[in-house]
Amino acid sequence: MSRDIQLKERWEQLVTILSDQFSQGEDLDLDAIIYLIGVQELGKVHQTYVKDEKLNLMHIAICRLLEPYGFYEFEFFDEDGWPHYKVKEELPALKAGEQSVLMKEAIVNYFIEKQLIE
């Protein structure tokens, strides 16, 4: 099976699983899934977040997702328990479609690691 087809199938499976658990009938989009990963990584799931915190949660998720690709490295948790990452390598200039594929691949790999999908 080609890598692209396998990624597409895994992505669709993941969207279905997460949407069934966290949405009221609509498929979660890429940003919503990134946000969920940020909440998961912070570990404070039963909390309400303001707009700036939501952006920070998405940033945490992106750093965590791209860490295995060598773009970020975990540094420390601050006094409030928020993880901090440092940039190891600047992201290459990618077209919107390429960014989407990279993030979907990173998300699929994250959930394979977490054993939610195979």
PyMOL commands that set and color helices and strands:
alter all, ss='L'
color gray80, all
select helices_A, chain A and resi 3-22+30-42+51-69+96-113
alter helices_A, ss='H'
color red, helices_A
select strands_A, chain A and resi 72-77+83-87
alter strands_A, ss='S'
color yellow, strands_A
deselect
rebuild
show_as cartoon
